[in-house]
Amino acid sequence: MVRCCISDPEVTWVRQERQLGTGHAVMQAVPHLDEKYPTLVLYGDVPMIRADTLRRLAIAASGELGLLTVNLQEPAGYGRIIRDCGAIVGIVEEKDASEAERQITEINTGVMMAPTAKLKVWLSRLSDQNAQHEYYLTDVVAMAAVDGVRIGSTQPADNWEILGVNSRSQLAQLERVRREMMAEALMERGVTLLDPARIDIRGSLVCGRDCEIDVNCVFEGEVVLADRVSVGANSLLRNVQVDSDTRIEAFCHLEEARIGTRCRLGPYARIRPGTVLSTDVHIGNFVEVKASNIGAGSKANHLSYIGDSDVGCNVNIGAGTITCNYDGADKHRTVIEDDVFIGSDTQLVAPIRVGKGATLGAGTTLTRDAPEGKLTISRSRQTTISTWSRPKKKKG
């Protein structure tokens, strides 16, 4: 599954058919390790390690063996670092450790850098004669000490860098750490977060100057907010670009869209994929827009659906307006030219065109093109039946 997610052609994949320990895992890669370069061993379930930490590990190794260690108040479950007069001489696994060794708080993270030629020799010497009957990669540390190889070490700036994910709970803990880091980075760049603990970034979020983000907002995929954009509480933005000075009110859902400058959206607006809003567009409460282009200065402020449409500039779309874009088999486009006024509760049955400057009366169902500059209306005549009376329930 991991292989399917990574398309980099420079990655060489090796399958460990039998899981016989960490040393056995590295053995599978031996045919692909170039002795001209040192080998860096990382763990797939440790996602938060920083590149700077690995750079310091390379310096600590200095062409010999380098270990990444950390001190934990509760080291249970980890291999302990064994030192003699300050020098690392070995690592003992938890199940093989004596009571005294289990009191050691410096633990092995498993991340190491080793000279490749010597690593291959050490791997060939590994044995599975231990409590778990596995080939421990950590045993190469004692071998290096016996061979007189200098063993350097360094520690990460934060202990969470080396935490592994073995459960949903641990995954949630590290995701919380990542959110805190991203929130801190945003605030350092001048973004106002009304509560840094209540923002969820599930991709990348790039913000311009003086942006403001309210609580419980979710950002997925690649989201770009230009200068002075504000996002209201409980909004979700997925793969969206928002231009400067736009205000997104609370409870909006934006996906795969481009939002222009000085727009006003929501509250409770839904912008679906393929939508492009120009400058000064207003999309109000409970308005849904899908696969549509809306020109500068146009407004749809209440309870409307605009789908598969090209809307010109300075168009006013009244409450309850619907573009009827689907005939049960195919989607059809609606074209609304500049300066059109559409009355409330109007249905535009696509394919349809509304000419420039046209007005559609409230309650109109438009099935033919409306000419520019004219009033078009379709309603049944209003009638009052004076002899009618409302039915009444029978008593008893």
Backbone torsions as a table, in degrees:
resi	resn	phi	psi	omega
1	MET	NA	-39.0	178.2
2	VAL	-63.9	-43.3	-179.1
3	ARG	-59.0	-38.6	179.4
4	CYS	-65.9	-23.4	-176.6
5	CYS	-89.2	-11.8	-175.7
6	ILE	-120.4	117.3	-174.6
7	SER	-103.5	4.6	-177.3
8	ASP	-61.3	118.2	-177.5
9	PRO	-69.4	-16.3	-178.8
10	GLU	-83.3	-5.2	178.2
11	VAL	-82.2	127.9	174.9
12	THR	-99.8	125.5	-176.4
13	TRP	-100.4	136.4	176.4
14	VAL	-131.6	130.0	-178.1
15	ARG	-99.0	129.0	174.3
16	GLN	-92.4	96.7	-174.6
17	GLU	-63.5	-44.5	177.3
18	ARG	-111.9	135.8	-178.8
19	GLN	-92.8	95.6	-176.1
20	LEU	-114.4	27.1	175.8
21	GLY	112.0	169.2	-176.8
22	THR	-66.6	-38.9	177.9
23	GLY	-63.9	-40.4	178.4
24	HIS	-63.8	-37.2	178.2
25	ALA	-61.1	-46.0	-179.9
26	VAL	-68.1	-32.2	177.3
27	MET	-56.0	-35.7	-177.5
28	GLN	-64.6	-24.4	-177.9
29	ALA	-90.8	-9.1	-173.6
30	VAL	-51.1	-43.8	-178.5
31	PRO	-61.8	-17.5	-176.7
32	HIS	-103.6	2.6	-176.3
33	LEU	-91.6	123.3	-178.9
34	ASP	-86.4	121.5	-176.0
35	GLU	-70.6	-9.1	176.4
36	LYS	-72.6	-17.7	-175.5
37	TYR	-125.4	150.0	173.9
38	PRO	-70.0	159.3	179.5
39	THR	-106.3	128.3	176.5
40	LEU	-103.5	123.7	-179.3
41	VAL	-105.8	121.3	178.6
42	LEU	-121.8	171.5	-178.4
43	TYR	-119.4	133.8	-175.2
44	GLY	-68.4	-18.7	-178.9
45	ASP	-100.9	18.3	178.1
46	VAL	-119.6	86.4	-168.5
47	PRO	-86.3	-10.7	-167.7
48	MET	-103.6	4.7	-176.0
49	ILE	-67.1	136.5	-175.9
50	ARG	-86.0	149.4	176.1
51	ALA	-61.9	-36.7	179.9
52	ASP	-62.6	-34.9	177.2
53	THR	-63.9	-40.6	179.3
54	LEU	-69.2	-33.2	175.2
55	ARG	-63.4	-42.5	178.9
56	ARG	-66.9	-32.7	176.4
57	LEU	-64.7	-40.2	178.3
58	ALA	-62.6	-38.2	177.5
59	ILE	-67.3	-41.6	179.6
60	ALA	-63.3	-33.7	-180.0
61	ALA	-72.0	-41.0	178.1
62	SER	46.6	47.0	177.5
63	GLY	83.7	-5.0	177.1
64	GLU	-115.3	-137.5	-176.8
65	LEU	-101.5	131.0	178.4
66	GLY	-126.1	136.0	-179.4
67	LEU	-119.7	144.1	171.2
68	LEU	-99.4	116.9	-179.2
69	THR	-119.9	170.4	177.2
70	VAL	-155.9	149.3	176.5
71	ASN	-98.0	125.6	179.6
72	LEU	-120.8	139.9	175.8
73	GLN	-66.8	-32.8	177.9
74	GLU	-122.6	88.2	-173.0
75	PRO	-85.9	6.9	-175.8
76	ALA	-54.6	134.6	177.6
77	GLY	97.4	-12.6	-177.2
78	TYR	-106.8	153.8	172.0
79	GLY	-70.5	140.6	-177.6
80	ARG	-96.4	143.4	176.9
81	ILE	-81.7	124.8	178.5
82	ILE	-101.7	124.1	180.0
83	ARG	-119.8	151.5	174.2
84	ASP	-130.8	112.3	-175.9
85	CYS	54.9	38.5	177.0
86	GLY	89.4	-18.5	-178.7
87	ALA	-89.4	138.2	177.3
88	ILE	-71.9	127.6	-180.0
89	VAL	-121.0	-7.5	179.4
90	GLY	173.2	175.6	176.1
91	ILE	-133.6	134.6	177.1
92	VAL	-116.7	131.1	179.5
93	GLU	-73.7	155.1	-176.6
94	GLU	-52.5	-47.1	-175.4
95	LYS	-71.0	-20.3	-179.7
96	ASP	-101.4	-2.0	-174.0
97	ALA	-81.2	147.7	172.7
98	SER	-78.2	171.4	179.6
99	GLU	-60.7	-40.5	179.3
100	ALA	-65.5	-41.0	-179.3
101	GLU	-67.0	-30.4	178.9
102	ARG	-70.4	-13.8	177.2
103	GLN	-80.6	-11.3	179.3
104	ILE	-70.0	134.0	-177.3
105	THR	-98.7	-13.8	177.6
106	GLU	-82.7	122.0	-174.1
107	ILE	-118.3	160.7	177.3
108	ASN	-87.7	129.1	177.5
109	THR	-84.3	-16.3	-176.5
110	GLY	91.6	-15.3	179.8
111	VAL	-83.1	127.4	-179.0
112	MET	-148.0	159.6	172.0
113	MET	-126.8	131.0	-173.6
114	ALA	-137.6	150.4	172.0
115	PRO	-65.4	125.7	-167.6
116	THR	-62.4	-42.5	-178.6
117	ALA	-61.3	-44.4	179.4
118	LYS	-70.5	-35.1	178.8
119	LEU	-60.9	-41.0	179.0
120	LYS	-61.2	-40.0	178.6
121	VAL	-65.4	-44.8	-178.6
122	TRP	-64.0	-40.8	179.6
123	LEU	-61.7	-36.5	179.7
124	SER	-67.5	-18.2	-179.3
125	ARG	-93.6	-5.9	-174.4
126	LEU	-63.4	148.9	178.4
127	SER	-128.8	153.9	176.9
128	ASP	-101.5	21.9	179.6
129	GLN	-83.0	79.0	-179.9
130	ASN	-153.8	-179.0	-173.1
131	ALA	-61.7	-31.2	-177.2
132	GLN	-101.8	-1.1	-178.6
133	HIS	52.7	49.1	178.3
134	GLU	-126.8	162.3	175.0
135	TYR	-91.3	106.5	-176.8
136	TYR	-83.6	127.0	171.8
137	LEU	-63.7	-29.9	-177.9
138	THR	-63.3	-21.2	-180.0
139	ASP	-65.7	-19.6	179.7
140	VAL	-68.0	-20.3	179.9
141	VAL	-66.2	-47.1	177.5
142	ALA	-63.1	-38.6	178.0
143	MET	-62.1	-41.0	178.5
144	ALA	-62.9	-40.6	178.9
145	ALA	-63.3	-43.1	178.7
146	VAL	-63.7	-36.0	-179.9
147	ASP	-78.8	0.4	178.8
148	GLY	77.6	17.3	178.2
149	VAL	-79.5	132.5	178.0
150	ARG	-67.9	134.7	-179.3
151	ILE	-114.3	109.2	178.1
152	GLY	-95.2	164.8	178.7
153	SER	-150.2	156.6	172.7
154	THR	-147.9	166.7	-179.7
155	GLN	-127.2	150.0	178.8
156	PRO	-70.4	159.6	178.7
157	ALA	-67.6	-31.2	-180.0
158	ASP	-133.1	138.1	-176.9
159	ASN	-64.1	-26.8	-178.1
160	TRP	-66.6	-14.1	179.0
161	GLU	-61.7	-28.5	-173.8
162	ILE	-106.1	6.4	-179.3
163	LEU	-73.2	135.6	179.1
164	GLY	-96.0	163.2	-180.0
165	VAL	-110.5	110.6	178.6
166	ASN	-123.1	4.3	-179.5
167	SER	-158.8	165.3	176.0
168	ARG	-62.3	-35.0	179.4
169	SER	-64.3	-45.1	179.2
170	GLN	-66.0	-36.6	176.5
171	LEU	-61.6	-43.2	179.1
172	ALA	-63.8	-37.4	179.1
173	GLN	-63.1	-43.9	-179.7
174	LEU	-72.1	-33.7	175.3
175	GLU	-63.7	-34.7	177.0
176	ARG	-65.7	-41.3	177.0
177	VAL	-61.1	-44.6	-179.2
178	ARG	-63.2	-41.8	177.8
179	ARG	-61.0	-41.6	179.5
180	GLU	-62.7	-40.7	178.5
181	MET	-63.5	-45.2	-178.2
182	MET	-67.7	-37.1	177.5
183	ALA	-64.0	-43.1	179.0
184	GLU	-62.5	-41.9	179.6
185	ALA	-64.0	-39.6	178.5
186	LEU	-62.9	-44.9	-178.6
187	MET	-66.2	-34.5	177.2
188	GLU	-64.7	-26.4	178.8
189	ARG	-91.7	9.1	172.7
190	GLY	97.0	10.3	178.1
191	VAL	-84.8	135.0	176.6
192	THR	-90.4	118.1	173.7
193	LEU	-109.6	117.1	-175.5
194	LEU	-65.8	-25.1	169.5
195	ASP	-150.4	102.5	-176.5
196	PRO	-58.9	-21.7	-179.1
197	ALA	-80.2	-9.1	-175.8
198	ARG	-123.7	60.3	171.5
199	ILE	-138.9	140.7	-176.9
200	ASP	-127.8	112.4	-178.9
201	ILE	-110.9	110.0	-176.3
202	ARG	-108.8	36.0	179.9
203	GLY	-179.1	-127.6	176.3
204	SER	-121.4	139.9	177.6
205	LEU	-128.9	115.9	178.8
206	VAL	-111.0	125.0	-176.5
207	CYS	-121.3	141.9	172.3
208	GLY	-80.9	-160.9	-177.2
209	ARG	-77.4	143.4	170.5
210	ASP	58.1	35.3	171.9
211	CYS	-78.0	155.3	178.7
212	GLU	-133.5	129.9	-178.2
213	ILE	-125.5	122.7	180.0
214	ASP	-82.2	-175.9	-170.2
215	VAL	-74.8	154.0	170.7
216	ASN	63.2	30.2	176.3
217	CYS	-88.4	142.8	-179.4
218	VAL	-118.2	130.1	178.6
219	PHE	-120.6	121.2	-177.0
220	GLU	-121.9	150.0	-179.7
221	GLY	68.1	-139.5	179.8
222	GLU	-107.4	114.5	-179.1
223	VAL	-120.5	132.0	178.3
224	VAL	-124.5	123.5	175.9
225	LEU	-113.3	122.3	179.2
226	ALA	-78.8	-174.6	-174.9
227	ASP	-57.8	137.6	170.9
228	ARG	62.5	26.2	172.6
229	VAL	-79.6	139.1	175.2
230	SER	-121.1	140.1	-178.7
231	VAL	-122.2	123.1	-177.4
232	GLY	-76.7	167.4	-175.2
233	ALA	-59.2	146.6	172.1
234	ASN	62.0	31.9	177.8
235	SER	-98.8	153.8	176.6
236	LEU	-124.0	127.8	177.7
237	LEU	-124.1	125.5	-179.0
238	ARG	-129.0	117.2	178.8
239	ASN	50.7	60.7	-174.9
240	VAL	-128.4	142.4	169.7
241	GLN	-115.5	127.2	-176.7
242	VAL	-121.0	123.4	-178.2
243	ASP	-81.8	173.3	-167.3
244	SER	-62.1	150.4	172.4
245	ASP	64.0	20.5	175.9
246	THR	-90.1	141.9	179.2
247	ARG	-115.6	122.0	176.6
248	ILE	-106.9	114.9	-176.9
249	GLU	-78.0	179.1	-174.2
250	ALA	-63.9	151.7	172.4
251	PHE	62.4	36.2	175.8
252	CYS	-97.8	152.0	-179.8
253	HIS	-128.7	112.8	-177.4
254	LEU	-121.4	133.2	-175.7
255	GLU	-145.3	128.8	174.0
256	GLU	50.5	53.8	-174.3
257	ALA	-139.2	163.5	175.8
258	ARG	-122.1	122.0	-176.0
259	ILE	-111.7	129.1	-175.1
260	GLY	-80.3	-170.7	-177.9
261	THR	-75.6	142.6	173.6
262	ARG	57.5	32.6	175.5
263	CYS	-82.9	159.5	175.3
264	ARG	-129.0	122.4	-176.4
265	LEU	-124.6	135.6	171.3
266	GLY	86.9	-168.8	3.3
267	PRO	-70.4	162.8	177.6
268	TYR	61.3	38.3	174.1
269	ALA	-94.2	145.6	176.1
270	ARG	-122.6	119.4	178.8
271	ILE	-112.1	113.7	-172.6
272	ARG	-98.4	170.8	-174.0
273	PRO	-54.6	145.6	177.1
274	GLY	85.0	8.6	-178.4
275	THR	-92.3	136.6	173.9
276	VAL	-128.5	118.7	177.1
277	LEU	-105.1	132.3	178.9
278	SER	-83.1	-161.0	-176.2
279	THR	-73.5	142.3	172.3
280	ASP	59.8	34.4	176.5
281	VAL	-88.1	137.8	176.8
282	HIS	-113.2	122.6	173.9
283	ILE	-121.1	112.7	-168.2
284	GLY	-92.7	-160.0	-173.7
285	ASN	-69.9	135.1	178.5
286	PHE	57.0	40.2	173.0
287	VAL	-111.1	133.0	179.4
288	GLU	-116.6	132.5	179.3
289	VAL	-126.9	130.9	-178.5
290	LYS	-137.5	131.3	173.9
291	ALA	47.5	48.0	-176.1
292	SER	-132.8	152.1	173.0
293	ASN	-111.1	125.8	-177.8
294	ILE	-121.3	124.6	-173.5
295	GLY	-77.2	171.3	-174.6
296	ALA	-59.0	136.4	173.8
297	GLY	77.3	3.9	-179.1
298	SER	-83.4	154.8	-173.9
299	LYS	-138.3	137.9	168.3
300	ALA	-137.9	94.9	-165.8
301	ASN	-92.7	-17.0	-172.8
302	HIS	-146.5	126.5	157.1
303	LEU	50.6	49.8	-176.6
304	SER	-129.3	160.3	173.8
305	TYR	-125.3	124.1	179.3
306	ILE	-123.2	106.5	-177.6
307	GLY	-127.2	140.2	177.4
308	ASP	50.9	53.2	-173.7
309	SER	-130.8	153.5	171.0
310	ASP	-119.3	109.7	-174.9
311	VAL	-109.8	130.0	-178.0
312	GLY	-76.4	-161.5	-177.5
313	CYS	-88.1	150.1	174.0
314	ASN	54.4	41.0	176.5
315	VAL	-95.5	135.8	175.1
316	ASN	-109.4	120.3	-178.9
317	ILE	-109.3	115.5	-174.5
318	GLY	-73.3	166.2	-177.6
319	ALA	-59.5	140.3	175.8
320	GLY	78.3	11.5	179.4
321	THR	-76.5	139.4	-179.1
322	ILE	-132.5	131.6	167.5
323	THR	-91.4	117.5	-178.2
324	CYS	-87.6	86.0	-167.9
325	ASN	-95.3	-6.9	-173.2
326	TYR	-123.5	125.2	-177.8
327	ASP	-98.8	10.5	-178.2
328	GLY	101.2	-15.5	178.1
329	ALA	-131.8	-42.3	-174.9
330	ASP	-130.7	156.9	174.2
331	LYS	-94.4	142.6	179.5
332	HIS	-129.2	151.8	-175.2
333	ARG	-97.0	149.8	174.0
334	THR	-111.3	133.6	177.5
335	VAL	-116.9	121.5	178.0
336	ILE	-119.7	114.5	-174.6
337	GLU	-80.9	179.3	-173.7
338	ASP	-60.3	150.2	169.4
339	ASP	61.9	27.6	177.1
340	VAL	-84.4	143.6	173.3
341	PHE	-116.6	120.2	-179.1
342	ILE	-111.9	119.4	-179.5
343	GLY	-70.6	164.6	-177.5
344	SER	-62.4	153.5	174.9
345	ASP	57.7	46.0	179.3
346	THR	-105.7	140.5	175.1
347	GLN	-116.1	126.9	178.9
348	LEU	-110.2	108.6	-173.5
349	VAL	-89.0	106.4	-175.6
350	ALA	-77.1	152.8	3.9
351	PRO	-77.6	135.6	-174.3
352	ILE	-151.9	151.7	176.9
353	ARG	-131.6	134.3	175.2
354	VAL	-112.1	118.2	-173.4
355	GLY	-69.2	162.5	-177.6
356	LYS	-56.7	132.0	175.9
357	GLY	73.7	7.6	-179.2
358	ALA	-73.3	156.7	173.8
359	THR	-123.4	132.7	175.3
360	LEU	-110.8	123.8	-179.0
361	GLY	-68.3	152.0	179.7
362	ALA	-56.4	141.3	177.7
363	GLY	81.3	9.2	-177.5
364	THR	-79.6	138.3	167.9
365	THR	-109.5	107.9	-172.6
366	LEU	-94.8	116.9	179.7
367	THR	-115.6	-9.0	175.2
368	ARG	-129.0	156.2	-179.0
369	ASP	-55.2	140.8	177.7
370	ALA	-98.5	127.3	-177.7
371	PRO	-69.5	153.4	-177.8
372	GLU	-69.2	145.5	174.3
373	GLY	72.2	5.7	-176.6
374	LYS	-116.1	160.3	172.4
375	LEU	-90.5	124.9	175.7
376	THR	-118.4	133.4	-177.0
377	ILE	-146.3	142.4	174.2
378	SER	-139.2	108.5	178.8
379	ARG	-144.2	154.5	167.8
380	SER	-76.4	151.2	-178.7
381	ARG	-66.5	137.2	178.7
382	GLN	-72.2	129.3	-177.7
383	THR	-132.5	138.7	173.9
384	THR	-111.1	124.4	-179.4
385	ILE	-99.7	104.1	-172.5
386	SER	-71.6	-21.7	-177.4
387	THR	-88.6	-3.2	-175.9
388	TRP	-82.0	145.3	173.7
389	SER	-137.4	147.7	-177.6
390	ARG	-70.9	136.5	177.5
391	PRO	-60.5	146.7	178.8
392	LYS	-120.8	144.4	176.2
393	LYS	-70.2	143.8	176.4
394	LYS	-77.4	137.5	179.8
395	LYS	-78.7	149.7	176.4
396	GLY	82.6	NA	NA
